[in-house]
Amino acid sequence: MGKKVEEEKLTWATVDTDDPEEMERFREQQAEKAGERIRKAVKELQERGIMDEKGRRIKKDLPPDMQPDSETDV
């Protein structure tokens, strides 16, 4: 019988850092999570009109408090 591969979600608290196969699964899971976060952030920036579909910034103006004529100081 073959070894059953569990598709458990690994965390730093549960991963066996001495097991190369488990560490590889952990890295793959972390890369997948990072990709999901990136896609979510890109979608949000596009919906807000800050970035276009090619990843270029659309809005380049400064916020009101950073405009040259602003009376805001630090």
ABEGO torsion letter per residue (X at the ends): XBBBBBABBBBAAABBAABAAAAAAAAAAAAAAAAAAAAAAAAAAAAAGABBAAGBBABABBBAAABAABABBX
